[in-house]
């Protein structure tokens, strides 16, 4: 987006996104097939560092879609608008298999829709009730779970790795002893940007229960010195969230998956939310992810290899419907203003406030936007087979989400444009 555009600030703006995300490139080293250069799947966003739309570029929305934005009726009181006709031109433009999006303001679903097919070369259409893998948007859920346990006194923000995991002290590098939960959740705990190759091979084999896999992964991580001195530098790390997840499991006495389901999913009314690839093996009952081979998208059969391993689950393995994702985002928007029944306003403010001098909080990048009436919260996620994005405007009590079942730049652009279209339609 260029300075002076009439719709400057709808999603991106002339100023850059948070500098920490620019500097780190969010740990994303995408190659043509959508994987990191190391060959490891990455739960982090492919384009959170830029998330902008050039509304003047040839074909970007185009005259027909802009006219649709003006002519679409506002939803009647209490009725959510079907926005599928708004999404289909965007899906076609970027040639993604499917696209879904939703908008919520003041705890009311304003609009939602889903277009396209669950799997390329198959005929099953997506529906608004289908589930989408949200990748690193999972991170804010793990941080939210941490806030709930902090409020209950089960753990503290300054609880340390050595304190919570004393059984690892004998083999742990001493520098990890004082690393805090808060530092891990803000990517300032010194956890490495890339997992060691041998640990990733073991994690990918997925032997044992998810709890056992995560503990083994973390045990191997803390054998080595932190990548940076803890508390000194932002390094986007799925591994740091794996360590935080194990800390939460240890203090609460339950697997991370169960804790998230009974706390965060329950609080946000997300009954169909789950983990891993959303479709059943051998079926096209939910969207399939797709990987890139050159210029082609190849459907990925549901199963173990269709997602990140449980070892880094707290960093990015959740799936849910687009309306559930919107409810979760809107819950955060409202929570910053008045709190919720399950989490105090002070805890939301803690989750949404970056450390001094930073612009990444706990699972949220913080970026000023005119349309948001102040700071917006945002995150994107991809397991290299799906892509999802969240934008939240706490000052406007509004949230916007979009998702697709493929990775890469076109997926990011499609979701960005879908969000911008929702903002232009509903946020008056």
C-alpha positions as CSV (number, residue, x, y, z in Angstrom):
1,X,0.0,0.0,0.0
2,X,1.3,3.4,-0.9
3,X,1.1,6.6,1.2
4,X,-1.9,8.7,0.1
5,X,-4.1,5.8,-1.0
6,X,-7.8,6.7,-0.3
7,X,-8.2,3.5,1.7
8,X,-4.8,3.7,3.4
9,X,-4.8,2.0,6.7
10,X,-7.6,-0.6,6.0
11,X,-5.3,-3.5,6.8
12,X,-1.8,-2.4,6.2
13,X,-0.6,1.2,6.0
14,X,2.4,3.2,4.7
15,X,4.3,2.6,7.9
16,X,5.8,-0.8,8.4
17,X,4.3,-3.5,10.7
18,X,5.9,-4.2,14.0
19,X,9.7,-3.8,13.8
20,X,10.4,-7.1,15.6
21,X,8.4,-9.0,13.0
22,X,10.3,-7.1,10.2
23,X,13.6,-7.9,11.8
24,X,12.9,-11.6,12.5
25,X,10.9,-12.3,9.3
26,X,8.9,-14.4,11.8
27,X,11.3,-17.3,11.5
28,X,9.9,-17.8,7.9
29,X,12.3,-18.8,5.3
30,X,9.9,-20.0,2.7
31,X,11.0,-21.9,-0.4
32,X,8.9,-22.6,-3.5
33,X,7.3,-25.7,-1.9
34,X,6.2,-23.7,1.2
35,X,8.6,-25.3,3.6
36,X,11.5,-23.7,5.5
37,X,14.9,-24.0,4.0
38,X,15.8,-26.5,6.7
39,X,13.0,-28.7,5.5
40,X,11.0,-28.3,8.7
41,X,7.4,-27.3,8.8
42,X,6.9,-23.9,10.3
43,X,3.9,-23.0,12.4
44,X,4.6,-19.3,12.0
45,X,3.0,-16.8,9.5
46,X,4.3,-16.4,6.0
47,X,3.4,-12.7,5.7
48,X,2.6,-11.1,9.0
49,X,5.6,-8.9,8.5
50,X,3.8,-7.0,5.7
51,X,0.1,-7.8,5.6
52,X,-0.8,-4.9,3.4
53,X,-2.9,-4.5,0.3
54,X,-2.2,-2.2,-2.7
55,X,-5.8,-1.2,-3.4
56,X,-4.6,0.6,-6.6
57,X,-2.8,-2.3,-8.0
58,X,-4.3,-3.8,-11.2
59,X,-7.0,-6.2,-10.3
60,X,-6.8,-5.6,-6.5
61,X,-10.5,-5.9,-5.7
62,X,-11.3,-4.3,-9.1
63,X,-14.3,-2.1,-10.0
64,X,-16.9,-4.9,-9.6
65,X,-15.8,-5.9,-6.1
66,X,-15.5,-2.3,-5.0
67,X,-19.1,-1.8,-6.2
68,X,-20.2,-4.9,-4.3
69,X,-18.7,-3.4,-1.1
70,X,-20.9,-0.4,-1.6
71,X,-24.1,-2.2,-2.5
72,X,-24.1,-5.1,-0.1
73,X,-26.8,-4.5,2.5
74,X,-26.0,-4.3,6.2
75,X,-27.3,-7.3,8.1
76,X,-30.6,-7.0,9.8
77,X,-30.5,-6.9,13.6
78,X,-29.5,-10.2,15.0
79,X,-28.8,-11.8,11.5
80,X,-25.4,-12.6,10.2
81,X,-24.8,-11.7,6.5
82,X,-23.6,-14.4,4.1
83,X,-20.5,-12.9,2.6
84,X,-19.7,-15.7,0.2
85,X,-20.4,-13.5,-2.9
86,X,-17.8,-11.1,-1.5
87,X,-15.2,-13.8,-1.1
88,X,-15.5,-15.6,-4.4
89,X,-13.9,-12.9,-6.6
90,X,-11.0,-12.8,-4.1
91,X,-10.6,-16.6,-4.1
92,X,-10.7,-16.7,-7.9
93,X,-8.2,-13.9,-8.2
94,X,-5.6,-15.6,-6.1
95,X,-6.5,-19.2,-7.2
96,X,-6.7,-20.7,-3.7
97,X,-8.8,-23.8,-3.4
98,X,-11.1,-22.3,-0.7
99,X,-11.5,-19.1,1.3
100,X,-13.5,-18.4,4.5
101,X,-13.9,-15.2,6.5
102,X,-15.9,-13.8,9.4
103,X,-16.5,-10.4,11.1
104,X,-17.7,-9.8,14.7
105,X,-18.4,-6.5,16.4
106,X,-19.8,-6.0,19.9
107,X,-20.2,-9.7,20.4
108,X,-22.4,-10.0,17.3
109,X,-21.5,-12.0,14.3
110,X,-22.0,-9.5,11.4
111,X,-21.0,-11.7,8.5
112,X,-19.4,-15.0,7.5
113,X,-18.9,-17.1,4.5
114,X,-16.9,-19.9,2.8
115,X,-16.3,-20.5,-0.9
116,X,-14.4,-23.0,-3.0
117,X,-13.7,-26.7,-2.5
118,X,-12.3,-28.8,0.3
119,X,-9.8,-30.5,-2.0
120,X,-8.6,-29.6,-5.5
121,X,-9.8,-32.2,-8.0
122,X,-12.7,-33.1,-5.7
123,X,-16.2,-31.7,-5.9
124,X,-17.1,-31.3,-2.2
125,X,-17.7,-27.5,-1.5
126,X,-16.5,-25.9,1.7
127,X,-19.2,-24.7,4.2
128,X,-19.2,-22.1,6.9
129,X,-19.2,-25.0,9.4
130,X,-15.9,-26.4,8.0
131,X,-12.7,-26.4,10.1
132,X,-9.5,-24.6,9.2
133,X,-6.0,-25.1,10.5
134,X,-4.9,-21.9,12.1
135,X,-1.1,-22.5,12.5
136,X,0.6,-19.9,14.8
137,X,-2.7,-18.3,15.7
138,X,-2.5,-21.1,18.3
139,X,0.2,-19.2,20.1
140,X,-2.2,-16.6,21.6
141,X,-4.4,-19.4,22.8
142,X,-1.5,-21.0,24.7
143,X,-0.7,-17.6,26.2
144,X,-4.4,-17.1,27.1
145,X,-4.4,-20.5,28.8
146,X,-1.3,-19.4,30.8
147,X,-3.2,-16.2,31.9
148,X,-6.1,-18.4,33.2
149,X,-3.7,-20.5,35.2
150,X,-1.9,-17.4,36.5
151,X,-5.2,-16.0,37.7
152,X,-5.9,-19.3,39.6
153,X,-2.5,-19.2,41.2
154,X,-1.2,-22.4,39.6
155,X,1.7,-20.6,37.9
156,X,3.2,-17.1,37.8
157,X,4.4,-15.0,34.9
158,X,7.8,-15.1,36.5
159,X,7.8,-18.9,37.1
160,X,11.0,-20.2,35.7
161,X,11.9,-23.3,33.7
162,X,14.2,-24.6,36.5
163,X,11.5,-24.0,39.1
164,X,8.7,-25.7,37.2
165,X,10.7,-28.5,35.6
166,X,13.2,-29.5,38.4
167,X,13.7,-33.0,37.0
168,X,15.5,-31.5,34.0
169,X,18.0,-29.5,36.1
170,X,20.6,-32.2,36.2
171,X,21.0,-32.1,32.4
172,X,19.8,-28.6,31.7
173,X,22.2,-25.9,30.6
174,X,22.3,-23.5,33.6
175,X,21.2,-20.5,31.5
176,X,17.7,-22.0,31.2
177,X,17.1,-22.1,35.0
178,X,16.0,-18.5,35.2
179,X,14.1,-18.2,32.0
180,X,10.5,-17.2,32.8
181,X,7.1,-18.2,31.4
182,X,6.6,-14.6,30.3
183,X,9.9,-14.5,28.4
184,X,9.0,-17.6,26.5
185,X,5.5,-16.3,25.6
186,X,7.0,-13.0,24.3
187,X,9.8,-14.8,22.3
188,X,12.4,-13.4,24.6
189,X,13.5,-16.5,26.5
190,X,16.4,-17.4,24.3
191,X,14.7,-20.4,22.6
192,X,16.1,-21.2,19.2
193,X,14.4,-20.0,16.0
194,X,15.0,-23.5,14.4
195,X,14.8,-26.8,16.3
196,X,18.0,-29.0,16.3
197,X,17.9,-31.5,13.4
198,X,18.1,-34.5,15.6
199,X,15.3,-33.4,17.9
200,X,13.1,-32.6,14.9
201,X,13.6,-36.1,13.5
202,X,12.5,-37.6,16.8
203,X,9.5,-35.2,17.1
204,X,8.4,-36.0,13.5
205,X,8.4,-39.7,14.4
206,X,5.6,-39.0,17.0
207,X,6.4,-41.8,19.3
208,X,4.6,-41.9,22.6
209,X,1.8,-39.6,23.9
210,X,1.7,-35.9,23.0
211,X,2.8,-35.1,26.6
212,X,5.8,-37.5,26.3
213,X,6.7,-36.2,22.9
214,X,6.8,-32.6,24.2
215,X,8.7,-33.4,27.3
216,X,11.3,-35.3,25.3
217,X,11.6,-32.4,22.8
218,X,12.0,-29.9,25.6
219,X,14.5,-32.0,27.4
220,X,16.6,-32.0,24.3
221,X,16.2,-28.3,23.8
222,X,17.4,-27.3,27.3
223,X,20.5,-29.5,27.0
224,X,21.9,-26.7,24.8
225,X,22.6,-23.2,25.7
226,X,19.9,-20.6,24.7
227,X,20.3,-19.1,21.3
228,X,20.5,-15.6,22.8
229,X,20.9,-14.4,26.4
230,X,17.4,-14.7,27.9
231,X,15.5,-11.5,28.2
232,X,17.7,-9.6,25.8
233,X,16.4,-10.2,22.3
234,X,13.2,-11.1,20.4
235,X,13.6,-14.4,18.5
236,X,10.4,-15.9,17.1
237,X,10.4,-19.5,18.3
238,X,8.0,-22.3,18.1
239,X,10.4,-24.1,20.4
240,X,9.9,-21.5,23.2
241,X,6.1,-22.1,23.0
242,X,6.8,-25.9,23.3
243,X,8.7,-25.2,26.6
244,X,5.9,-22.9,27.8
245,X,3.4,-25.7,27.0
246,X,5.3,-28.2,29.0
247,X,5.4,-25.8,32.0
248,X,1.6,-25.4,31.8
249,X,1.1,-29.1,31.6
250,X,3.4,-29.7,34.6
251,X,1.7,-27.1,36.8
252,X,-1.9,-28.1,35.9
253,X,-1.3,-31.8,35.7
254,X,-3.1,-32.3,32.4
255,X,-2.1,-32.4,28.7
256,X,-2.0,-29.1,26.9
257,X,-4.7,-30.3,24.5
258,X,-7.1,-31.0,27.3
259,X,-6.3,-27.8,29.1
260,X,-6.9,-25.7,26.0
261,X,-10.2,-27.5,25.4
262,X,-11.6,-27.2,28.9
263,X,-10.5,-23.6,29.4
264,X,-10.0,-21.5,26.2
265,X,-12.3,-23.4,23.9
266,X,-15.0,-23.6,26.5
267,X,-14.8,-19.9,27.4
268,X,-15.0,-18.9,23.7
269,X,-17.7,-21.5,22.7
270,X,-15.6,-23.5,20.3
271,X,-17.1,-26.9,20.5
272,X,-15.7,-28.2,17.2
273,X,-12.1,-27.0,17.8
274,X,-9.4,-29.6,17.8
275,X,-5.9,-30.5,16.8
276,X,-4.1,-31.5,13.6
277,X,-5.4,-31.8,10.1
278,X,-9.2,-31.3,10.3
279,X,-10.3,-33.9,7.8
280,X,-10.7,-37.6,8.6
281,X,-8.1,-40.0,7.0
282,X,-9.4,-41.2,3.6
283,X,-12.3,-38.8,3.6
284,X,-13.1,-35.3,2.2
285,X,-15.3,-34.4,5.2
286,X,-13.4,-31.3,6.0
287,X,-10.9,-29.1,4.0
288,X,-7.6,-30.7,3.0
289,X,-4.4,-28.8,3.2
290,X,-2.4,-28.3,0.1
291,X,1.4,-28.1,-0.5
292,X,3.2,-26.3,-3.3
293,X,5.3,-28.1,-5.9
294,X,6.5,-25.5,-8.3
295,X,3.4,-23.7,-9.5
296,X,1.1,-26.5,-8.6
297,X,-1.0,-27.1,-5.4
298,X,-1.0,-30.7,-4.3
299,X,-3.7,-32.0,-1.8
300,X,-2.2,-33.4,1.3
301,X,-4.0,-36.5,2.7
302,X,-5.1,-36.1,6.3
303,X,-2.9,-37.9,8.8
304,X,0.3,-37.6,10.7
305,X,2.2,-35.9,8.0
306,X,-0.5,-33.3,7.4
307,X,0.5,-31.1,10.3
308,X,3.2,-30.2,12.7
309,X,4.1,-32.8,15.4
310,X,2.5,-32.6,18.8
311,X,6.0,-31.7,20.2
312,X,5.3,-28.1,19.1
313,X,1.5,-28.2,19.5
314,X,1.4,-25.1,21.7
315,X,3.0,-23.2,18.9
316,X,0.6,-24.2,16.1
317,X,-1.7,-27.3,15.8
318,X,-5.3,-26.0,16.4
319,X,-8.1,-26.2,13.9
320,X,-11.6,-24.7,14.3
321,X,-14.4,-23.2,12.2
322,X,-14.1,-19.7,10.9
323,X,-17.0,-18.5,13.2
324,X,-15.3,-20.1,16.2
325,X,-12.0,-18.3,15.3
326,X,-14.0,-15.0,15.0
327,X,-15.6,-15.6,18.4
328,X,-12.2,-16.2,19.9
329,X,-10.8,-13.0,18.4
330,X,-13.9,-11.0,19.5
331,X,-13.5,-12.4,23.0
332,X,-10.1,-10.9,23.1
333,X,-11.4,-7.6,21.7
334,X,-14.1,-7.3,24.4
335,X,-11.9,-8.7,27.1
336,X,-9.4,-5.8,26.8
337,X,-12.3,-3.4,27.5
338,X,-14.4,-5.0,30.2
339,X,-12.9,-8.5,30.9
340,X,-14.9,-11.7,30.6
341,X,-16.4,-14.2,33.0
342,X,-13.3,-16.5,32.7
343,X,-10.5,-13.9,32.5
344,X,-10.0,-10.5,34.0
345,X,-9.4,-7.3,32.0
346,X,-6.0,-6.9,33.6
347,X,-5.0,-10.3,32.2
348,X,-6.1,-9.3,28.7
349,X,-4.1,-6.1,29.0
350,X,-1.1,-8.2,30.1
351,X,-1.5,-10.5,27.1
352,X,-1.9,-7.6,24.7
353,X,1.0,-5.3,25.9
354,X,4.5,-5.8,24.5
355,X,7.5,-5.6,26.7
356,X,9.0,-2.1,26.9
357,X,10.4,-1.1,23.5
358,X,8.8,-4.0,21.7
359,X,5.8,-4.5,19.5
360,X,5.1,-8.3,20.0
361,X,3.1,-9.2,23.1
362,X,2.0,-12.8,24.0
363,X,0.9,-14.3,20.7
364,X,-0.1,-11.0,19.3
365,X,1.7,-8.4,17.2
366,X,0.6,-4.9,18.1
367,X,0.3,-2.3,15.2
368,X,-1.4,1.1,15.1
369,X,-4.2,1.3,12.6
370,X,-6.6,4.2,11.8
371,X,-9.5,1.9,11.2
372,X,-8.9,0.2,14.6
373,X,-9.2,3.5,16.4
374,X,-5.8,2.9,17.9
375,X,-3.7,-0.3,18.2
376,X,-4.7,-3.4,16.4
377,X,-3.8,-6.9,17.5
378,X,-2.8,-9.3,14.7
379,X,-1.3,-12.7,14.0
380,X,-1.2,-15.1,11.1
381,X,-0.4,-18.8,11.0
382,X,0.5,-21.5,8.5
383,X,1.5,-25.1,8.9
384,X,2.7,-24.8,5.2
385,X,-0.6,-26.4,4.1
386,X,-3.2,-24.0,5.4
387,X,-3.1,-20.2,6.2
388,X,-5.1,-18.1,8.6
389,X,-5.1,-14.5,9.8
390,X,-6.7,-12.6,12.7
391,X,-7.1,-8.8,13.1
392,X,-8.6,-7.3,16.2
393,X,-9.6,-3.7,17.0
394,X,-10.2,-3.6,20.8
395,X,-11.1,0.1,20.7
396,X,-13.9,-0.7,18.2
397,X,-14.8,-4.0,19.9
398,X,-14.4,-5.7,16.6
399,X,-12.5,-8.7,15.1
400,X,-11.9,-10.0,11.6
401,X,-10.6,-13.4,10.5
402,X,-9.9,-15.3,7.3
403,X,-8.5,-18.7,6.3
404,X,-7.6,-20.8,3.3
405,X,-6.5,-24.4,2.7
406,X,-3.2,-23.7,1.0
407,X,0.1,-21.9,1.8
408,X,2.2,-19.1,0.3
409,X,2.0,-15.6,-0.9
410,X,-1.3,-16.0,-2.8
411,X,-2.9,-17.5,0.3
412,X,-1.7,-14.6,2.4
413,X,-2.9,-12.0,-0.1
414,X,-6.3,-13.7,-0.4
415,X,-6.8,-13.6,3.4
416,X,-5.5,-10.0,3.6
417,X,-8.0,-8.9,1.0
418,X,-10.8,-10.8,2.6
419,X,-10.2,-9.0,5.9
420,X,-9.9,-5.6,4.2
421,X,-13.2,-6.3,2.4
422,X,-14.9,-7.1,5.7
423,X,-13.5,-4.0,7.4
424,X,-14.7,-1.9,4.4
425,X,-18.1,-3.5,4.6
426,X,-18.9,-3.7,8.3
427,X,-16.7,-1.2,10.2
428,X,-18.4,2.1,9.6
